């Protein structure tokens, strides 16, 4: 084999190996990517119907219902404009409380409820995930925006 042909074969196999490695990395990143949505976005059908994603907001006061087995919990996540019923089977974080911030990961069910696989609660008095804080503020502004009176 000529030196030029050998160099081309080495460079070609190196490029092929790099392309395969890049393809594997991109595929792994895409399969582990989980998007965040507010309850208002879920109600507006902006969230995927068959993929995993996260919902963030506040646990609605009076909505927590615990199952008889001690592991099943149903509650409502709200951004003060819309509400999403959530069901979760597992141990809740110690800081999980009504009226407090929460982020839940899972999938939307056919009936519009959300089946959570993970529940994350805030870890101190001042923390709320930035996405959840922004979604709550946006919902508050939309909910309290002044309306125009047609009679004026």
C-alpha positions in Angstrom: 0.0 0.0 0.0 1.3 3.4 -0.9 2.0 5.9 1.9 -0.6 8.3 0.4 -3.3 5.6 0.3 -2.4 4.6 3.9 -2.7 8.2 5.2 -6.1 8.6 3.5 -7.3 5.3 5.0 -6.2 6.5 8.5 -7.7 9.9 8.1 -10.9 8.4 6.7 -11.2 5.8 9.5 -10.5 8.6 12.1 -13.3 10.8 10.6 -15.7 7.8 10.6 -14.9 7.1 14.3 -15.5 10.7 15.2 -18.8 10.8 13.3 -20.0 7.6 15.1 -19.0 9.0 18.5 -20.7 12.4 17.8 -23.9 10.5 16.7 -23.9 8.5 19.9 -23.4 11.6 22.1 -26.2 13.5 20.3 -28.6 10.5 20.6 -27.8 10.1 24.3 -28.4 13.8 25.0 -31.7 13.9 23.0 -33.1 10.9 24.9 -32.2 12.4 28.3 -33.5 15.9 27.6 -36.5 16.8 29.7 -38.3 20.1 29.1 -40.1 22.2 31.7 -43.7 23.5 31.3 -46.0 25.5 33.5 -49.6 24.4 34.1 -50.8 27.1 31.8 -48.6 25.7 29.0 -49.9 22.2 29.7 -53.5 23.5 29.5 -52.7 25.2 26.2 -51.5 21.9 24.8 -47.9 23.2 24.4 -46.5 20.1 26.3 -45.8 16.8 24.6 -48.7 14.3 24.8 -46.5 11.2 24.7 -43.1 12.3 26.0 -41.6 12.9 29.5 -41.4 16.5 30.8 -41.5 18.5 34.0 -44.2 20.7 35.4 -43.5 23.4 38.0 -45.6 25.5 40.2 -47.3 25.5 43.6 -49.0 22.6 45.3 -52.6 23.8 45.6 -53.8 24.2 49.2 -56.3 21.5 50.2 -55.5 19.3 47.1 -53.2 16.7 48.7 -54.9 13.3 49.0 -52.9 10.3 50.3 -53.8 6.7 49.3 -54.4 4.0 51.8 -51.1 2.3 51.0 -49.1 5.2 52.3 -47.2 5.6 49.0 -49.8 6.9 46.5 -50.4 10.7 46.6 -52.7 12.8 44.5 -52.3 16.6 44.4 -52.8 19.6 42.1 -49.9 21.8 40.7 -51.0 25.3 39.8 -49.4 28.5 38.5 -52.4 30.5 39.9 -54.0 30.5 36.4 -54.3 26.8 35.5 -54.2 23.6 37.4 -52.9 20.1 36.6 -53.8 17.1 38.7 -50.8 14.9 39.6 -50.6 11.4 40.8 -47.4 10.0 42.3 -46.4 6.7 43.9 -43.4 6.8 46.1 -41.9 8.8 49.0 -42.3 12.5 48.9 -39.5 14.9 49.8 -39.6 16.1 53.5 -40.2 19.7 52.3 -43.2 18.8 50.2 -46.1 21.0 51.5 -49.3 22.6 50.3 -48.8 26.1 49.0 -45.1 25.5 48.4 -43.1 25.3 45.2 -42.7 21.9 43.5 -41.3 20.5 40.2 -42.7 17.1 39.1 -41.3 14.9 36.3 -43.3 12.4 34.4 -45.8 12.0 31.6 -49.2 13.4 30.7 -52.0 10.8 30.7 -54.9 10.5 28.2 -57.4 12.0 30.8 -55.2 15.2 31.2 -53.7 14.2 34.5 -50.0 13.9 35.1 -48.4 10.7 36.3 -45.2 11.8 38.1 -42.1 9.6 38.4 -40.2 12.2 40.5 -41.2 15.0 42.8 -38.7 17.8 43.7 -39.5 20.3 46.5 -37.7 23.5 47.2 -34.7 23.1 49.6 -34.9 26.4 51.6 -37.2 29.3 52.2 -36.0 31.4 49.3 -35.4 28.9 46.5 -37.7 28.1 43.6 -36.5 26.8 40.3 -36.0 29.8 37.9 -38.4 28.3 35.3 -41.1 27.8 37.9 -40.6 31.3 39.4 -40.8 32.8 35.9 -43.9 30.8 35.0 -45.6 31.8 38.3 -44.8 35.5 37.7 -46.1 35.3 34.1 -49.3 33.7 35.2 -49.8 36.2 38.0 -49.3 39.1 35.5 -51.7 37.6 33.0 -54.3 36.9 35.8 -54.1 40.4 37.2 -53.8 42.3 34.0 -56.3 45.1 33.7 -59.2 44.5 31.3 -60.5 47.2 29.0 -64.0 48.3 29.6 -66.0 48.7 26.4 -68.3 51.3 27.9 -65.5 53.9 28.4 
